[in-house]
Structure formats: C-alpha cells, structure tokens
C-alpha cells in the first residue's frame, strides 16, 4: 500500500519537475506559462484544482451526513459554474494580454488600461489572506487521509504535501502545476471510479445498495430536512444559493488563472468541454461513493464523516488499490495547494509590493515562504476541511465576482466604488457565516448580491448625473 502510494507521488513530482525544461525564465512564464497551454490541459487542470481535497474529503463527508438531498448542492454548484463560464472566462482571457498583468487582481484592477494601485493592493491583500486559508485546508485534507490509512501523525502528511508542492512549483511555476494537475485528475477519476464499482458490487449490486440506503431513516429523502422552508420550495432555495457557489468560480484566482493561460481564446469552448465532462463525471461518482459509505460505516454519531473515503477504501480494497485511492486524495489536495501557493506568490510580488518583482529567483523564494505559512496554519487548524474551503471560496467570490461581472458587462466603476463593493461583499459574506445563516443558504449569495447592488447603484447614479448634465447644456 505504501509502495503504490509513493510510486504515484514520485510520478506526479517527476511530471512537475520535467516541466522546468519548458521554462522561459520570465514572470509571464512563471505565473501564466507564457499563454501557451493547450485546451485539454487547461480543462483538466482547472477541474483538478476546483475539485481538490474538498471533493474527496468535504463533499463525501457532507453526502455521508445529508444523504440523497446533497444532489441539490451538486446541481446548483455545477449550474452556476457553467453559467459563469459562458459569460466571463473568454473576456478575462482577453484582458490578460491587453493589460500585461500576470496576476488575477492585476488584470481586474487594470481592466481598461488605467492603473488602479489602491484597488489592486486591496484585492491582493484579500487574495493572500483567503488563499492561505484555502491552502491550509488542502494540506489538512491530505494529512487526514494519511493519518487514517498509515497512522501517520497529522503533521507528517501536511509536511510531505507542502514539500512536494514547493518542489515542483519552484521547478516550473504554473506550468508545473498545470501538468501535474492533468496527471492528478486522471488518478482522481480512476480512484473514485474503482471505489464506486467495488463498493456497489460488494453490496450485491445497485438494487441492493438502494435497499440498504433506504433503510436509513431520512437518508433517501430528496429534500434537506433542516431548511427553514420544507419540501420543494426549500430545496429550490437551497439549490439557488449553491448556484451562487458555482458562480463563485469567477472569484477564485487560482482557478481563473488556468483559463488566463490558454494558448488561444478561440479554443475556450474546447477547454470548457474537457472541464465539464470531467467535472460532472467526478462529482456524480463522489456523491454516489459518499452515499455508499453511509451503508458501510453506519455509526454516524461517533464517526468523523470527512474520513469516510479513506476508511471505506481500507475496508474494501487490497493494499495496492488503497495506495491508489490515497494517491488520488493526496493528488487532489496537492493540485489545489500548488495553485493556491502560486496565487499567494503572485499577490505578494505583483499586487502588494510597491514595485513588481521581475526576477524569478525572488518569486520562487516567496513561493517557499508562502508554503511554509500555509503549513503552519494547517498544523494549527482545528476546523473541518469543508468549513474552511467554503469560507475561503465564498469570501473570495463575494469580494471579486461582482466587480468582474460588471467589468465584463462594460461598466467602468470608479476606484472608490470598486473598493467599497469588494470590501462590502466580503464583509456581508463573513457576517452571514458568523450569524450561522450559512446552514440554510450559502453565504456567497448575499455577499455577491450586495457587491452587485453597490456597483449597479453607483453606475446608475453616474449615468443619471451625466444625462442631467447633458440636458442642462
């Protein structure tokens, strides 16, 4: 088991290190791979980064607890993600070379060519803070799996993951991250597919599995039981709020930078097809495995739901396949962690520092420091992976998505209004979570809507003043 796990880790590391041969030694190459990435690589890399340890650990844990009603989360999330991709991705890819910026915040802040340092630094600070939280959650997810299967201490798995992420980020930057993502995404799907087939077969087939699930009280209900509105209405509101979670992808610097690195904007539809084919297949399998795990691991009261996948694999698989599943989990966490670390590095070198860093040696040094901080945070963390990821995801989306949407619509909000919208959206989302209202509605929904309200209101008033001035003349 350990041998197969280590073999897969070695493979991922070699893929990342070999990408250094393509390096051009520039900041554009380190953060955007010189805009030379093929559509299939963009799609697989983006889906691996998006799914991450959140899918292996968080979603399966949530499904283990919620049962069939968790499909509303899946439907809402993928629908929102798709709507966002149809509207934003290509426009953001066009803006990257036009602005000459290599960071997500830099592209948005300089969308129309006029430098907005205050907005860029504000977005850079928010990016750095929440991407660090997100990265620590990925390290925690990987270490949990190693703790269950190998009885390694939590710090060992997190440290191993941090070391490997640092190694290939230094070797090839975003290109190394994208190449390893593609390899990792294939292992992720293979591992999840094998577990789904073997778990179903061990129960006697699909029909018997459904009978076993139906025997669990409330587990096969289509509608979440803890919502303020019962039945279909509650489920639709629940799904609508998670549609905003899918829409939130446009506020995630570590994912959007993949689409910014595409070699030709005319190939965006190809990248999108790879992305959604892989995404739907993997999410559906993860949901099914989460439900099956409840049948095998029935003591929900005393069991950590986020450990369902590794425990189930250990119960059903021979050692070699357990190593494969563990490699899939670990690969998923690393595929996102490396992206987050590079996002933090870009925020520091090109958004927060007074002068952009041009030397790749300095960028790599900052990458090492960022990884060390993420590791420290992971070791001190006491929250669940699901909770950390959703908080970081919603915070970034609430801050950045409203402004990006308005820019894609052709709006030209001023610096002050843009900063106000960014900060207000973030504070509303955090306040919603602190009040505990996220239990029945994803906090990114009010966060994004509040930012949009501020920006739309400011643009309306601006145009009204212009119209009044024109009439007076």
Buried (B, 14 or more C-beta within 10 A) or exposed (E): BEEBBEEBBEBBBEBBBBBBEBBBEBBBBBBBBBBBBBBBBBBBBBBBBBBBBBBBBBBBBBBBBBBBBBBBBBBBBBBBBBBBBEBBBBBBBBBBBEBEBBBBBBBBBBBEEEEBEEBBBBBBBBBBBBBBBBBBBBBBBBBBBBBBBBEBEBBBBBBBBBEBBBBBBBBBBBBBBBBBBBBBBBBBBBBBBBBBEBBBEBBEEEEBBBEBBEEBEEBBEEBBEEBEBEEEEBBBBBBBBBBBBBBBBBBBBBBBBBBBBBBBBEBBEBBBEBBBEBBBBBBBBBBBBBBBBBBBBEEEEEBEBBBBBBBBBBEBBEBEBBBBBBBBBBBBBBBBBBBBBBBBBBBBBBBBBEEEBEEBEBBBBBBBEBBEBBBBBBBEBEEBBBBBBBBBBBBBBBBBBBBBBBBBEEBEBEBEBBBBBBBBBBBBBBBBBEEEBBEBBBBBBBBBBBBBBBBBEBBEEBEEEEEEEEEEE
